[in-house]
């Protein structure tokens, strides 16, 4: 009866293989699932932080705009000019500006005293 014995051994080996595969897959699931859950939680928290930052920025910008509107209604021309000059400072930060009021009769020579330039301003 060796063929029956061989078949019985095959059944036992298959049962052991099945149990081993089940244990391996459960071990893999126990390793991967907590890591995936932690990553999902981290991504969710990062997205919520990003959302909160954007909402806070937008709320601040809206409050700044509302305050600017109040000042604009008080003095529209002054506020308009100030906004223009501030925008030019942001757009052209490294450009020297000379503002000449329209209608001035004489143009005075411009002497930049604020920053040293060229060889005259270098330390010796």
C-alpha positions as CSV (number, residue, x, y, z in Angstrom):
1,X,0.0,0.0,0.0
2,X,2.7,2.5,-0.8
3,X,0.5,4.4,-3.2
4,X,-2.1,5.1,-0.4
5,X,0.7,6.1,1.9
6,X,2.2,8.5,-0.8
7,X,-1.3,10.0,-1.3
8,X,-1.8,10.5,2.4
9,X,1.6,12.2,2.7
10,X,0.7,14.5,-0.2
11,X,-2.5,15.4,1.5
12,X,-0.7,16.2,4.8
13,X,2.0,18.2,2.9
14,X,-0.7,20.2,1.0
15,X,-2.5,20.9,4.3
16,X,0.8,22.1,5.8
17,X,1.5,24.2,2.7
18,X,-2.0,25.7,3.0
19,X,-1.5,26.6,6.7
20,X,2.0,28.1,5.9
21,X,0.6,30.2,3.1
22,X,-2.2,31.5,5.3
23,X,0.2,32.4,8.1
24,X,2.5,34.1,5.6
25,X,-0.3,36.2,4.1
26,X,-1.7,37.1,7.6
27,X,1.9,38.2,8.6
28,X,2.2,40.3,5.4
29,X,-1.2,41.9,6.0
30,X,-0.3,42.6,9.7
31,X,2.9,44.3,8.4
32,X,1.4,46.3,5.5
33,X,-2.0,47.4,6.8
34,X,-0.7,49.4,9.8
35,X,1.9,51.1,7.6
36,X,-0.8,52.0,5.0
37,X,-3.2,53.3,7.7
38,X,-0.5,55.4,9.2
39,X,0.4,56.9,5.8
40,X,-3.3,57.6,5.1
41,X,-3.6,59.3,8.5
42,X,-0.5,61.4,7.8
43,X,-1.7,62.4,4.3
44,X,-5.2,63.3,5.7
45,X,-3.6,65.5,8.4
46,X,-1.3,67.2,5.9
47,X,-4.3,67.9,3.7
48,X,-6.3,69.4,6.6
49,X,-3.3,71.5,7.6
50,X,-3.0,72.8,4.0
51,X,-6.7,73.5,3.9
52,X,-6.5,75.4,7.3
53,X,-3.6,77.4,6.1
54,X,-5.3,78.4,2.8
55,X,-8.5,79.3,4.7
56,X,-6.5,81.5,7.2
57,X,-4.6,83.2,4.3
58,X,-7.8,83.9,2.5
59,X,-9.5,85.2,5.6
60,X,-6.5,87.5,6.3
61,X,-6.5,88.8,2.7
62,X,-10.2,89.5,2.9
63,X,-9.8,91.4,6.2
64,X,-6.9,93.4,4.7
65,X,-9.0,94.2,1.6
66,X,-11.9,95.3,3.9
67,X,-9.6,97.6,5.9
68,X,-8.1,99.0,2.7
69,X,-11.6,99.7,1.4
70,X,-12.4,101.7,4.5
71,X,-9.3,103.8,4.0
72,X,-10.0,104.1,0.3
73,X,-13.4,105.5,1.0
74,X,-11.9,108.1,3.3
75,X,-9.2,109.3,0.9
76,X,-9.5,107.7,-2.6
77,X,-6.7,109.6,-4.3
78,X,-4.1,109.1,-1.5
79,X,-4.9,105.5,-1.2
80,X,-4.8,104.9,-4.9
81,X,-1.4,106.6,-5.1
82,X,-0.1,104.6,-2.1
83,X,-1.2,101.3,-3.6
84,X,0.5,102.2,-6.9
85,X,3.8,103.0,-5.2
86,X,3.7,99.9,-3.0
87,X,3.0,97.8,-6.0
88,X,5.9,99.3,-7.9
89,X,8.2,98.6,-5.0
90,X,7.2,95.0,-5.0
91,X,7.4,94.6,-8.8
92,X,10.6,96.4,-9.2
93,X,12.5,95.9,-5.9
94,X,16.0,96.6,-7.1
95,X,15.2,99.5,-9.4
96,X,16.0,103.0,-8.2
97,X,12.9,105.2,-8.5
98,X,12.8,109.0,-9.0
99,X,9.3,110.4,-8.7
100,X,8.8,113.8,-10.4
101,X,5.5,115.5,-9.7
102,X,3.8,116.7,-12.9
103,X,3.8,120.4,-13.3
104,X,7.1,121.2,-11.5
105,X,9.0,124.0,-13.1
106,X,12.5,123.1,-12.3
107,X,14.2,119.7,-12.4
108,X,16.8,119.3,-9.6
109,X,19.8,117.1,-10.1
110,X,19.4,113.7,-8.4
111,X,22.2,112.7,-6.0
112,X,21.7,109.2,-4.5
113,X,22.8,109.4,-0.9
114,X,21.1,106.3,0.4
115,X,23.3,103.6,-1.2
116,X,26.9,103.7,-2.3
117,X,27.4,102.9,-5.9
118,X,30.5,102.3,-8.1
119,X,34.1,103.0,-6.9
120,X,33.2,106.0,-4.8
121,X,31.1,103.9,-2.4
122,X,33.6,101.1,-1.9
123,X,35.5,100.8,1.3
124,X,39.2,101.5,1.1
